[in-house]
Amino acid sequence: MNCALEATDKMRLALGGTTVYVPKGRPDAGEAAAEVYALVQGGRTAAEVADQFGYSSSYVYKLLAQERTRLKSLLKARRR
């Protein structure tokens, strides 16, 4: 039996009738946040970055906020 069909049958039996969300193959959120932040700081718009990676604009803004928070924490830690 084809490997893909076998895997599909196992999933159907285990999850039949259930809604399952399979996320895109995104990198670790921390890595993505740093990369998105660098691109925006380099002059790209959030919309351009979203299009480049296939993200929604709201996800790009979430990553930007996450990276800003991380950078602020690092600055606070260095000042101590």
Biopython code that builds the backbone (N, CA, C, O; Angstrom):
import numpy as np
from Bio.PDB.StructureBuilder import StructureBuilder

atoms = [
    (1, "MET", "N", (0.851, -1.191, 0.000)),
    (1, "MET", "CA", (0.000, 0.000, 0.000)),
    (1, "MET", "C", (0.891, 1.247, 0.000)),
    (1, "MET", "O", (1.947, 1.267, 0.632)),
    (2, "ASN", "N", (0.468, 2.242, -0.688)),
    (2, "ASN", "CA", (1.189, 3.506, -0.745)),
    (2, "ASN", "C", (1.328, 4.081, 0.665)),
    (2, "ASN", "O", (0.367, 4.086, 1.435)),
    (3, "CYS", "N", (2.507, 4.557, 0.995)),
    (3, "CYS", "CA", (2.796, 5.092, 2.334)),
    (3, "CYS", "C", (1.860, 6.248, 2.700)),
    (3, "CYS", "O", (1.389, 6.337, 3.834)),
    (4, "ALA", "N", (1.596, 7.130, 1.734)),
    (4, "ALA", "CA", (0.715, 8.273, 1.993)),
    (4, "ALA", "C", (-0.713, 7.815, 2.268)),
    (4, "ALA", "O", (-1.384, 8.362, 3.143)),
    (5, "LEU", "N", (-1.178, 6.814, 1.526)),
    (5, "LEU", "CA", (-2.532, 6.291, 1.742)),
    (5, "LEU", "C", (-2.640, 5.613, 3.112)),
    (5, "LEU", "O", (-3.649, 5.739, 3.806)),
    (6, "GLU", "N", (-1.593, 4.904, 3.479)),
    (6, "GLU", "CA", (-1.575, 4.239, 4.783)),
    (6, "GLU", "C", (-1.634, 5.269, 5.908)),
    (6, "GLU", "O", (-2.378, 5.096, 6.874)),
    (7, "ALA", "N", (-0.856, 6.329, 5.782)),
    (7, "ALA", "CA", (-0.865, 7.384, 6.799)),
    (7, "ALA", "C", (-2.231, 8.066, 6.853)),
    (7, "ALA", "O", (-2.736, 8.378, 7.932)),
    (8, "THR", "N", (-2.822, 8.293, 5.682)),
    (8, "THR", "CA", (-4.142, 8.920, 5.628)),
    (8, "THR", "C", (-5.193, 8.039, 6.290)),
    (8, "THR", "O", (-6.046, 8.534, 7.026)),
    (9, "ASP", "N", (-5.136, 6.741, 6.032)),
    (9, "ASP", "CA", (-6.083, 5.817, 6.658)),
    (9, "ASP", "C", (-5.941, 5.815, 8.174)),
    (9, "ASP", "O", (-6.941, 5.788, 8.891)),
    (10, "LYS", "N", (-4.707, 5.843, 8.665)),
    (10, "LYS", "CA", (-4.483, 5.870, 10.115)),
    (10, "LYS", "C", (-5.039, 7.153, 10.725)),
    (10, "LYS", "O", (-5.650, 7.129, 11.793)),
    (11, "MET", "N", (-4.825, 8.260, 10.047)),
    (11, "MET", "CA", (-5.345, 9.536, 10.547)),
    (11, "MET", "C", (-6.867, 9.546, 10.515)),
    (11, "MET", "O", (-7.506, 10.035, 11.447)),
    (12, "ARG", "N", (-7.452, 9.007, 9.445)),
    (12, "ARG", "CA", (-8.910, 8.958, 9.328)),
    (12, "ARG", "C", (-9.515, 8.145, 10.458)),
    (12, "ARG", "O", (-10.516, 8.539, 11.057)),
    (13, "LEU", "N", (-8.892, 6.997, 10.744)),
    (13, "LEU", "CA", (-9.399, 6.142, 11.813)),
    (13, "LEU", "C", (-9.260, 6.803, 13.187)),
    (13, "LEU", "O", (-10.152, 6.699, 14.029)),
    (14, "ALA", "N", (-8.151, 7.471, 13.398)),
    (14, "ALA", "CA", (-7.903, 8.101, 14.697)),
    (14, "ALA", "C", (-8.679, 9.398, 14.879)),
    (14, "ALA", "O", (-9.122, 9.709, 15.985)),
    (15, "LEU", "N", (-8.846, 10.157, 13.796)),
    (15, "LEU", "CA", (-9.412, 11.502, 13.913)),
    (15, "LEU", "C", (-10.718, 11.686, 13.161)),
    (15, "LEU", "O", (-11.221, 12.807, 13.099)),
    (16, "GLY", "N", (-11.274, 10.663, 12.602)),
    (16, "GLY", "CA", (-12.470, 10.756, 11.767)),
    (16, "GLY", "C", (-13.547, 11.646, 12.366)),
    (16, "GLY", "O", (-13.954, 11.462, 13.513)),
    (17, "GLY", "N", (-14.000, 12.608, 11.583)),
    (17, "GLY", "CA", (-15.060, 13.516, 12.023)),
    (17, "GLY", "C", (-14.579, 14.705, 12.834)),
    (17, "GLY", "O", (-15.377, 15.572, 13.191)),
    (18, "THR", "N", (-13.296, 14.760, 13.128)),
    (18, "THR", "CA", (-12.732, 15.840, 13.933)),
    (18, "THR", "C", (-12.092, 16.876, 13.016)),
    (18, "THR", "O", (-11.466, 16.520, 12.018)),
    (19, "THR", "N", (-12.244, 18.140, 13.346)),
    (19, "THR", "CA", (-11.551, 19.190, 12.617)),
    (19, "THR", "C", (-10.130, 19.280, 13.147)),
    (19, "THR", "O", (-9.908, 19.392, 14.353)),
    (20, "VAL", "N", (-9.177, 19.231, 12.234)),
    (20, "VAL", "CA", (-7.766, 19.261, 12.609)),
    (20, "VAL", "C", (-7.092, 20.408, 11.876)),
    (20, "VAL", "O", (-7.245, 20.556, 10.664)),
    (21, "TYR", "N", (-6.346, 21.218, 12.615)),
    (21, "TYR", "CA", (-5.592, 22.322, 12.014)),
    (21, "TYR", "C", (-4.145, 21.888, 11.850)),
    (21, "TYR", "O", (-3.510, 21.459, 12.812)),
    (22, "VAL", "N", (-3.628, 21.996, 10.645)),
    (22, "VAL", "CA", (-2.230, 21.674, 10.374)),
    (22, "VAL", "C", (-1.551, 22.975, 9.973)),
    (22, "VAL", "O", (-1.802, 23.493, 8.885)),
    (23, "PRO", "N", (-0.687, 23.513, 10.845)),
    (23, "PRO", "CA", (-0.060, 24.799, 10.539)),
    (23, "PRO", "C", (0.948, 24.691, 9.403)),
    (23, "PRO", "O", (1.459, 23.614, 9.095)),
    (24, "LYS", "N", (1.215, 25.827, 8.796)),
    (24, "LYS", "CA", (2.249, 25.885, 7.770)),
    (24, "LYS", "C", (3.585, 25.550, 8.415)),
    (24, "LYS", "O", (3.731, 25.635, 9.634)),
    (25, "GLY", "N", (4.529, 25.180, 7.621)),
    (25, "GLY", "CA", (5.859, 24.865, 8.129)),
    (25, "GLY", "C", (6.624, 26.122, 8.471)),
    (25, "GLY", "O", (7.598, 26.467, 7.802)),
    (26, "ARG", "N", (6.188, 26.802, 9.504)),
    (26, "ARG", "CA", (6.845, 28.044, 9.915)),
    (26, "ARG", "C", (8.048, 27.741, 10.796)),
    (26, "ARG", "O", (8.067, 26.747, 11.522)),
    (27, "PRO", "N", (9.052, 28.613, 10.724)),
    (27, "PRO", "CA", (10.187, 28.433, 11.631)),
    (27, "PRO", "C", (9.762, 28.745, 13.058)),
    (27, "PRO", "O", (8.659, 29.235, 13.298)),
    (28, "ASP", "N", (10.637, 28.461, 13.985)),
    (28, "ASP", "CA", (10.397, 28.815, 15.379)),
    (28, "ASP", "C", (9.977, 30.283, 15.440)),
    (28, "ASP", "O", (10.551, 31.127, 14.751)),
    (29, "ALA", "N", (8.977, 30.582, 16.263)),
    (29, "ALA", "CA", (8.440, 31.948, 16.324)),
    (29, "ALA", "C", (9.519, 32.961, 16.692)),
    (29, "ALA", "O", (9.507, 34.082, 16.185)),
    (30, "GLY", "N", (10.441, 32.588, 17.558)),
    (30, "GLY", "CA", (11.523, 33.506, 17.930)),
    (30, "GLY", "C", (12.420, 33.837, 16.755)),
    (30, "GLY", "O", (12.806, 34.990, 16.560)),
    (31, "GLU", "N", (12.750, 32.822, 15.974)),
    (31, "GLU", "CA", (13.574, 33.042, 14.785)),
    (31, "GLU", "C", (12.814, 33.882, 13.762)),
    (31, "GLU", "O", (13.377, 34.799, 13.163)),
    (32, "ALA", "N", (11.551, 33.570, 13.567)),
    (32, "ALA", "CA", (10.730, 34.313, 12.613)),
    (32, "ALA", "C", (10.607, 35.768, 13.044)),
    (32, "ALA", "O", (10.674, 36.675, 12.214)),
    (33, "ALA", "N", (10.426, 35.990, 14.350)),
    (33, "ALA", "CA", (10.278, 37.355, 14.859)),
    (33, "ALA", "C", (11.540, 38.167, 14.588)),
    (33, "ALA", "O", (11.457, 39.321, 14.166)),
    (34, "ALA", "N", (12.696, 37.577, 14.826)),
    (34, "ALA", "CA", (13.960, 38.288, 14.605)),
    (34, "ALA", "C", (14.145, 38.609, 13.122)),
    (34, "ALA", "O", (14.584, 39.704, 12.771)),
    (35, "GLU", "N", (13.812, 37.657, 12.260)),
    (35, "GLU", "CA", (13.971, 37.869, 10.824)),
    (35, "GLU", "C", (13.005, 38.934, 10.311)),
    (35, "GLU", "O", (13.393, 39.808, 9.536)),
    (36, "VAL", "N", (11.755, 38.859, 10.743)),
    (36, "VAL", "CA", (10.751, 39.847, 10.333)),
    (36, "VAL", "C", (11.158, 41.231, 10.820)),
    (36, "VAL", "O", (11.073, 42.200, 10.066)),
    (37, "TYR", "N", (11.595, 41.334, 12.058)),
    (37, "TYR", "CA", (12.013, 42.617, 12.636)),
    (37, "TYR", "C", (13.167, 43.212, 11.820)),
    (37, "TYR", "O", (13.168, 44.403, 11.509)),
    (38, "ALA", "N", (14.141, 42.377, 11.482)),
    (38, "ALA", "CA", (15.297, 42.857, 10.713)),
    (38, "ALA", "C", (14.870, 43.374, 9.343)),
    (38, "ALA", "O", (15.370, 44.399, 8.880)),
    (39, "LEU", "N", (13.961, 42.678, 8.703)),
    (39, "LEU", "CA", (13.496, 43.118, 7.382)),
    (39, "LEU", "C", (12.746, 44.440, 7.468)),
    (39, "LEU", "O", (12.940, 45.317, 6.626)),
    (40, "VAL", "N", (11.897, 44.592, 8.472)),
    (40, "VAL", "CA", (11.143, 45.837, 8.634)),
    (40, "VAL", "C", (12.088, 46.980, 9.002)),
    (40, "VAL", "O", (11.927, 48.097, 8.512)),
    (41, "GLN", "N", (13.065, 46.710, 9.853)),
    (41, "GLN", "CA", (14.050, 47.737, 10.194)),
    (41, "GLN", "C", (14.882, 48.121, 8.972)),
    (41, "GLN", "O", (15.382, 49.243, 8.882)),
    (42, "GLY", "N", (15.027, 47.192, 8.039)),
    (42, "GLY", "CA", (15.776, 47.450, 6.806)),
    (42, "GLY", "C", (14.974, 48.177, 5.739)),
    (42, "GLY", "O", (15.488, 48.452, 4.654)),
    (43, "GLY", "N", (13.709, 48.492, 6.039)),
    (43, "GLY", "CA", (12.928, 49.290, 5.110)),
    (43, "GLY", "C", (11.751, 48.592, 4.457)),
    (43, "GLY", "O", (10.970, 49.232, 3.752)),
    (44, "ARG", "N", (11.605, 47.294, 4.676)),
    (44, "ARG", "CA", (10.466, 46.581, 4.104)),
    (44, "ARG", "C", (9.211, 46.905, 4.906)),
    (44, "ARG", "O", (9.289, 47.158, 6.108)),
    (45, "THR", "N", (8.072, 46.898, 4.254)),
    (45, "THR", "CA", (6.812, 47.116, 4.975)),
    (45, "THR", "C", (6.329, 45.779, 5.528)),
    (45, "THR", "O", (6.738, 44.710, 5.074)),
    (46, "ALA", "N", (5.457, 45.870, 6.508)),
    (46, "ALA", "CA", (4.882, 44.656, 7.094)),
    (46, "ALA", "C", (4.132, 43.862, 6.028)),
    (46, "ALA", "O", (4.177, 42.631, 6.025)),
    (47, "ALA", "N", (3.450, 44.553, 5.130)),
    (47, "ALA", "CA", (2.717, 43.881, 4.061)),
    (47, "ALA", "C", (3.666, 43.131, 3.120)),
    (47, "ALA", "O", (3.371, 42.014, 2.697)),
    (48, "GLU", "N", (4.799, 43.746, 2.797)),
    (48, "GLU", "CA", (5.787, 43.086, 1.935)),
    (48, "GLU", "C", (6.334, 41.821, 2.600)),
    (48, "GLU", "O", (6.473, 40.779, 1.960)),
    (49, "VAL", "N", (6.640, 41.933, 3.886)),
    (49, "VAL", "CA", (7.172, 40.780, 4.624)),
    (49, "VAL", "C", (6.115, 39.676, 4.706)),
    (49, "VAL", "O", (6.432, 38.497, 4.548)),
    (50, "ALA", "N", (4.879, 40.056, 4.951)),
    (50, "ALA", "CA", (3.793, 39.077, 5.014)),
    (50, "ALA", "C", (3.675, 38.335, 3.686)),
    (50, "ALA", "O", (3.550, 37.110, 3.671)),
    (51, "ASP", "N", (3.714, 39.060, 2.581)),
    (51, "ASP", "CA", (3.637, 38.437, 1.263)),
    (51, "ASP", "C", (4.822, 37.511, 1.003)),
    (51, "ASP", "O", (4.665, 36.421, 0.451)),
    (52, "GLN", "N", (6.012, 37.961, 1.409)),
    (52, "GLN", "CA", (7.224, 37.181, 1.176)),
    (52, "GLN", "C", (7.158, 35.812, 1.848)),
    (52, "GLN", "O", (7.563, 34.809, 1.260)),
    (53, "PHE", "N", (6.649, 35.771, 3.076)),
    (53, "PHE", "CA", (6.650, 34.532, 3.841)),
    (53, "PHE", "C", (5.302, 33.804, 3.850)),
    (53, "PHE", "O", (5.188, 32.707, 4.397)),
    (54, "GLY", "N", (4.293, 34.413, 3.248)),
    (54, "GLY", "CA", (2.971, 33.797, 3.251)),
    (54, "GLY", "C", (2.269, 33.926, 4.592)),
    (54, "GLY", "O", (1.401, 33.117, 4.920)),
    (55, "TYR", "N", (2.641, 34.944, 5.372)),
    (55, "TYR", "CA", (2.027, 35.203, 6.673)),
    (55, "TYR", "C", (0.888, 36.197, 6.489)),
    (55, "TYR", "O", (0.824, 36.906, 5.484)),
    (56, "SER", "N", (0.007, 36.239, 7.452)),
    (56, "SER", "CA", (-0.998, 37.305, 7.466)),
    (56, "SER", "C", (-0.333, 38.553, 8.039)),
    (56, "SER", "O", (0.673, 38.461, 8.743)),
    (57, "SER", "N", (-0.896, 39.711, 7.734)),
    (57, "SER", "CA", (-0.347, 40.957, 8.280)),
    (57, "SER", "C", (-0.430, 40.956, 9.802)),
    (57, "SER", "O", (0.477, 41.443, 10.476)),
    (58, "SER", "N", (-1.513, 40.414, 10.340)),
    (58, "SER", "CA", (-1.652, 40.391, 11.803)),
    (58, "SER", "C", (-0.575, 39.522, 12.444)),
    (58, "SER", "O", (-0.108, 39.839, 13.539)),
    (59, "TYR", "N", (-0.170, 38.435, 11.789)),
    (59, "TYR", "CA", (0.905, 37.590, 12.326)),
    (59, "TYR", "C", (2.236, 38.344, 12.289)),
    (59, "TYR", "O", (3.037, 38.237, 13.217)),
    (60, "VAL", "N", (2.468, 39.100, 11.222)),
    (60, "VAL", "CA", (3.702, 39.894, 11.133)),
    (60, "VAL", "C", (3.747, 40.917, 12.265)),
    (60, "VAL", "O", (4.789, 41.092, 12.897)),
    (61, "TYR", "N", (2.634, 41.593, 12.528)),
    (61, "TYR", "CA", (2.614, 42.579, 13.617)),
    (61, "TYR", "C", (2.802, 41.904, 14.971)),
    (61, "TYR", "O", (3.431, 42.470, 15.865)),
    (62, "LYS", "N", (2.265, 40.708, 15.124)),
    (62, "LYS", "CA", (2.461, 39.951, 16.357)),
    (62, "LYS", "C", (3.944, 39.619, 16.544)),
    (62, "LYS", "O", (4.478, 39.753, 17.645)),
    (63, "LEU", "N", (4.604, 39.188, 15.472)),
    (63, "LEU", "CA", (6.029, 38.879, 15.544)),
    (63, "LEU", "C", (6.852, 40.132, 15.849)),
    (63, "LEU", "O", (7.811, 40.073, 16.619)),
    (64, "LEU", "N", (6.482, 41.257, 15.250)),
    (64, "LEU", "CA", (7.197, 42.509, 15.515)),
    (64, "LEU", "C", (7.072, 42.901, 16.983)),
    (64, "LEU", "O", (8.054, 43.303, 17.608)),
    (65, "ALA", "N", (5.873, 42.785, 17.529)),
    (65, "ALA", "CA", (5.667, 43.115, 18.948)),
    (65, "ALA", "C", (6.467, 42.168, 19.832)),
    (65, "ALA", "O", (7.062, 42.591, 20.823)),
    (66, "GLN", "N", (6.482, 40.901, 19.478)),
    (66, "GLN", "CA", (7.238, 39.908, 20.249)),
    (66, "GLN", "C", (8.731, 40.244, 20.255)),
    (66, "GLN", "O", (9.383, 40.160, 21.296)),
    (67, "GLU", "N", (9.263, 40.618, 19.114)),
    (67, "GLU", "CA", (10.697, 40.935, 19.027)),
    (67, "GLU", "C", (11.016, 42.237, 19.763)),
    (67, "GLU", "O", (12.061, 42.337, 20.405)),
    (68, "ARG", "N", (10.142, 43.224, 19.682)),
    (68, "ARG", "CA", (10.360, 44.470, 20.421)),
    (68, "ARG", "C", (10.392, 44.205, 21.923)),
    (68, "ARG", "O", (11.223, 44.763, 22.639)),
    (69, "THR", "N", (9.492, 43.359, 22.394)),
    (69, "THR", "CA", (9.456, 42.999, 23.815)),
    (69, "THR", "C", (10.745, 42.296, 24.218)),
    (69, "THR", "O", (11.308, 42.580, 25.275)),
    (70, "ARG", "N", (11.216, 41.375, 23.371)),
    (70, "ARG", "CA", (12.458, 40.646, 23.664)),
    (70, "ARG", "C", (13.650, 41.602, 23.725)),
    (70, "ARG", "O", (14.497, 41.491, 24.611)),
    (71, "LEU", "N", (13.708, 42.541, 22.779)),
    (71, "LEU", "CA", (14.821, 43.491, 22.753)),
    (71, "LEU", "C", (14.789, 44.430, 23.960)),
    (71, "LEU", "O", (15.836, 44.750, 24.522)),
    (72, "LYS", "N", (13.599, 44.871, 24.360)),
    (72, "LYS", "CA", (13.476, 45.716, 25.549)),
    (72, "LYS", "C", (13.943, 44.972, 26.788)),
    (72, "LYS", "O", (14.600, 45.559, 27.648)),
    (73, "SER", "N", (13.616, 43.698, 26.894)),
    (73, "SER", "CA", (14.044, 42.884, 28.038)),
    (73, "SER", "C", (15.565, 42.778, 28.081)),
    (73, "SER", "O", (16.170, 42.854, 29.150)),
    (74, "LEU", "N", (16.172, 42.602, 26.919)),
    (74, "LEU", "CA", (17.632, 42.523, 26.866)),
    (74, "LEU", "C", (18.267, 43.836, 27.315)),
    (74, "LEU", "O", (19.253, 43.833, 28.051)),
    (75, "LEU", "N", (17.700, 44.958, 26.871)),
    (75, "LEU", "CA", (18.240, 46.258, 27.272)),
    (75, "LEU", "C", (18.122, 46.469, 28.766)),
    (75, "LEU", "O", (19.056, 46.958, 29.401)),
    (76, "LYS", "N", (16.984, 46.106, 29.335)),
    (76, "LYS", "CA", (16.797, 46.233, 30.781)),
    (76, "LYS", "C", (17.785, 45.377, 31.544)),
    (76, "LYS", "O", (18.326, 45.804, 32.564)),
    (77, "ALA", "N", (18.024, 44.170, 31.056)),
    (77, "ALA", "CA", (18.958, 43.253, 31.717)),
    (77, "ALA", "C", (20.374, 43.799, 31.676)),
    (77, "ALA", "O", (21.119, 43.637, 32.642)),
    (78, "ARG", "N", (20.761, 44.434, 30.594)),
    (78, "ARG", "CA", (22.110, 45.001, 30.458)),
    (78, "ARG", "C", (22.316, 46.207, 31.356)),
    (78, "ARG", "O", (23.438, 46.474, 31.787)),
    (79, "ARG", "N", (21.249, 46.938, 31.643)),
    (79, "ARG", "CA", (21.363, 48.158, 32.466)),
    (79, "ARG", "C", (21.535, 47.824, 33.935)),
    (79, "ARG", "O", (21.959, 48.673, 34.719)),
    (80, "ARG", "N", (21.216, 46.616, 34.309)),
    (80, "ARG", "CA", (21.304, 46.232, 35.728)),
    (80, "ARG", "C", (22.713, 45.978, 36.166)),
    (80, "ARG", "O", (22.948, 45.647, 37.328)),
]
sb = StructureBuilder()
sb.init_structure("model")
sb.init_model(0)
sb.init_chain("A")
sb.init_seg("    ")
for serial, (resi, resn, name, xyz) in enumerate(atoms, 1):
    if name == "N":
        sb.init_residue(resn, " ", resi, " ")
    sb.init_atom(name, np.array(xyz, "f"), 0.0, 1.0, " ", f" {name:<3s}", serial, name[0])
structure = sb.get_structure()
